[in-house]
Amino acid sequence: MKILPLLLPFAASGRHAASAFSLRMASDSTVTTQSARLPTPSRIKKTQNWREAAALSSQFRHEPTTASTKKKVAIIGGGLSGLACAKYLADAGHAPTVYEARGVLGGKVSAWQDDDGDWIETGLHIFFGAYPHMMNLFEELEIEERLQWKEHRMTFAMQELPGRFTSFEFPAGVPAPFNMAAAILTNTEMLTLEEKLRMVPGLLPMLLEGQSFIDAQDELSVVEFMKKYGMPERINEEIFVAMGKALDFTDPDKLSMSVILTAMNRFINEADGSQTAFLDGNQPERLCQPLVEHITARGGAVRTGTPIASIEVDPADGAVTRLLLADGTAVEADVYVSAMPVDVLKRLIPARWSPLPYFRQLAELEGIPVLNLQLWFDRKLRSVDGLCFSRSPLLSVYADMSTCCAEHASDTRSMLELVFAPATEAVGADRNWLAASDEEIVDATLGELERLFPTEIGPEVPGGGAQVLKSTVVRVPRSVYATTPGRNKFRPGQASPIPNFFVAGDFAAQKYLGSMEGAVLSGKLATKAVCDAAAGRKRGEV
């Protein structure tokens, strides 16, 4: 049996280099050092989604668990979904233990230190105001101050104006949806008024019909949706390409329109929904560790370096009898929760379960590849204090972490973190970049930046420009599930047909798709399913 894929879902590598190039990512008016921290946007905690998230958390704290209904729960996977599930099960009075294959927690948000002491990150992770369950989690753990909120704007690189950026500025104090309307109408650099008006026929049903309309568009790609509603191609080039690559690392012709509409619906209906924040340090210490402390303080446990070799089941009824770890140790519990990525879960499905439709449908879901780059420079670069949409063929979003994140803060040297997407031909790339060398990937990234900013980057820059001191490339062959058209109907519920087996993960059924918010919400929904079963309440639909 192959255990290696469970141990190494990510591949990281790096190099120290002396490539000469210059990078100035903004105009002279742009902030170059860290600004004062902004408070948590006040309207986040006044939305219906926030109230629903808080109510579900409260329900767990008041769960009437007794000695006879208390369950020993084995959770497979120490990403955000598994840790959230363990946290809320502990709140509900149960006894969870998390088993994580690798030596680090966090899953898709994991990070580790290299020999220089620098944190190498799996991805550039941004928190949105429209993440109510995540925001509740920060409040419950009393770590809200660790979020570094940025000014409420969305910033895009201007390909036709090298070195220039344009922003959609959301006016303070204006309620939704009028603040987004103002942001769109006052930006005159990306879309004309006619183009903005031609977006209305496709977006108005989203406002009037809500989630039912969004769900119905899952069968259409972004490009197909645009053709159906008569949107001009420039809207795709100016907006949807950047959104698609940021939300799911995929080009619009291969991306379900439900992804774009889900994000836009949250951003339009929640005044602070599109406002962004960076965690002030690495995820393992600043987010995962508080979760571990919360879980263990309430009788739970978290174990790393414990890959699962197999799920053993009763041949008669298919119920889980135990887990076998890679070292041969057997783990027995009352309840088992998979919080593994869908690709790993599919490899561990017992043969006894394979014919069941619930598990067969997982064949229609798979993780999407992505690359994350970090580049360290010998000087401070002029940068934007926030997330930037690159609007380039190879790059999705990026940020100067020396400006955006306290842990990387520096007035003399920059560290640029970039998402390289799409990464393979299946999701729109011109080649399989996962198989490329670090040098090829870094050189292609620099070449793309030179194309976007020819007056700032390249051999013609006077004096040679900034020097790259170090670069790292993290390859994630299977990240969030690929939201190609028609995938939603295959996403499983948290309660499986196996009475003592439940599923959590951002690919499982929940309204926030593949995201940190979706992972936390799925962990909470799995907790609810376990609690309902333990208390003898009616199980949800399978």
Rosetta blueprint (number, residue, H / E / L):
1 M L
2 K L
3 I L
4 L H
5 P H
6 L H
7 L H
8 L L
9 P L
10 F L
11 A E
12 A E
13 S E
14 G E
15 R E
16 H E
17 A L
18 A L
19 S L
20 A E
21 F L
22 S L
23 L L
24 R L
25 M L
26 A L
27 S L
28 D L
29 S L
30 T L
31 V L
32 T L
33 T L
34 Q L
35 S L
36 A L
37 R L
38 L E
39 P L
40 T L
41 P L
42 S H
43 R H
44 I H
45 K H
46 K H
47 T L
48 Q H
49 N H
50 W H
51 R H
52 E H
53 A H
54 A H
55 A H
56 L H
57 S H
58 S H
59 Q H
60 F H
61 R H
62 H L
63 E L
64 P L
65 T L
66 T L
67 A L
68 S L
69 T L
70 K L
71 K L
72 K E
73 V E
74 A E
75 I E
76 I E
77 G L
78 G L
79 G E
80 L H
81 S H
82 G H
83 L H
84 A H
85 C H
86 A H
87 K H
88 Y H
89 L H
90 A H
91 D H
92 A L
93 G L
94 H L
95 A E
96 P E
97 T E
98 V E
99 Y E
100 E L
101 A L
102 R L
103 G L
104 V L
105 L L
106 G E
107 G H
108 K H
109 V H
110 S L
111 A E
112 W E
113 Q E
114 D L
115 D L
116 D L
117 G L
118 D L
119 W E
120 I E
121 E E
122 T L
123 G L
124 L L
125 H L
126 I L
127 F E
128 F E
129 G L
130 A L
131 Y L
132 P H
133 H H
134 M H
135 M H
136 N H
137 L H
138 F H
139 E H
140 E H
141 L L
142 E L
143 I L
144 E H
145 E H
146 R H
147 L E
148 Q E
149 W E
150 K L
151 E L
152 H L
153 R E
154 M E
155 T E
156 F E
157 A E
158 M L
159 Q L
160 E L
161 L L
162 P L
163 G L
164 R L
165 F E
166 T E
167 S E
168 F E
169 E E
170 F L
171 P L
172 A L
173 G L
174 V L
175 P L
176 A L
177 P L
178 F H
179 N H
180 M H
181 A H
182 A H
183 A H
184 I H
185 L H
186 T H
187 N L
188 T L
189 E L
190 M L
191 L L
192 T L
193 L H
194 E H
195 E H
196 K H
197 L H
198 R L
199 M L
200 V H
201 P H
202 G H
203 L H
204 L H
205 P H
206 M H
207 L H
208 L H
209 E H
210 G L
211 Q H
212 S H
213 F H
214 I H
215 D H
216 A H
217 Q H
218 D H
219 E H
220 L L
221 S E
222 V H
223 V H
224 E H
225 F H
226 M H
227 K H
228 K H
229 Y L
230 G L
231 M L
232 P L
233 E H
234 R H
235 I H
236 N H
237 E H
238 E H
239 I H
240 F H
241 V H
242 A H
243 M H
244 G H
245 K H
246 A H
247 L H
248 D H
249 F L
250 T L
251 D L
252 P H
253 D H
254 K H
255 L L
256 S E
257 M H
258 S H
259 V H
260 I H
261 L H
262 T H
263 A H
264 M H
265 N H
266 R H
267 F H
268 I H
269 N H
270 E L
271 A L
272 D L
273 G L
274 S L
275 Q L
276 T E
277 A E
278 F E
279 L E
280 D L
281 G L
282 N L
283 Q H
284 P H
285 E H
286 R H
287 L H
288 C H
289 Q H
290 P H
291 L H
292 V H
293 E H
294 H H
295 I H
296 T H
297 A H
298 R L
299 G L
300 G L
301 A E
302 V E
303 R E
304 T L
305 G L
306 T L
307 P L
308 I E
309 A E
310 S E
311 I E
312 E E
313 V E
314 D L
315 P L
316 A L
317 D L
318 G L
319 A L
320 V E
321 T E
322 R E
323 L E
324 L E
325 L E
326 A L
327 D L
328 G L
329 T L
330 A E
331 V E
332 E L
333 A L
334 D L
335 V E
336 Y E
337 V E
338 S E
339 A L
340 M L
341 P L
342 V H
343 D H
344 V H
345 L H
346 K H
347 R H
348 L H
349 I L
350 P L
351 A L
352 R L
353 W L
354 S L
355 P L
356 L L
357 P H
358 Y H
359 F H
360 R H
361 Q H
362 L H
363 A H
364 E H
365 L L
366 E L
367 G E
368 I L
369 P L
370 V E
371 L E
372 N E
373 L E
374 Q E
375 L E
376 W E
377 F E
378 D L
379 R L
380 K L
381 L L
382 R L
383 S L
384 V L
385 D L
386 G L
387 L L
388 C E
389 F E
390 S L
391 R L
392 S L
393 P L
394 L L
395 L E
396 S E
397 V E
398 Y E
399 A E
400 D E
401 M H
402 S H
403 T H
404 C H
405 C L
406 A H
407 E H
408 H H
409 A L
410 S L
411 D L
412 T L
413 R L
414 S L
415 M E
416 L E
417 E E
418 L E
419 V E
420 F E
421 A L
422 P L
423 A L
424 T L
425 E H
426 A H
427 V H
428 G L
429 A L
430 D L
431 R L
432 N L
433 W H
434 L H
435 A H
436 A L
437 S L
438 D H
439 E H
440 E H
441 I H
442 V H
443 D H
444 A H
445 T H
446 L H
447 G H
448 E H
449 L H
450 E H
451 R H
452 L H
453 F L
454 P L
455 T L
456 E L
457 I L
458 G L
459 P L
460 E L
461 V L
462 P H
463 G H
464 G H
465 G L
466 A L
467 Q E
468 V E
469 L E
470 K E
471 S E
472 T E
473 V E
474 V E
475 R E
476 V E
477 P L
478 R L
479 S L
480 V L
481 Y E
482 A L
483 T L
484 T L
485 P L
486 G L
487 R L
488 N H
489 K H
490 F H
491 R L
492 P L
493 G L
494 Q L
495 A E
496 S L
497 P L
498 I L
499 P L
500 N L
501 F E
502 F E
503 V E
504 A L
505 G L
506 D L
507 F L
508 A L
509 A L
510 Q L
511 K L
512 Y L
513 L L
514 G L
515 S L
516 M H
517 E H
518 G H
519 A H
520 V H
521 L H
522 S H
523 G H
524 K H
525 L H
526 A H
527 T H
528 K H
529 A H
530 V H
531 C H
532 D H
533 A H
534 A H
535 A L
536 G L
537 R L
538 K L
539 R L
540 G L
541 E L
542 V L
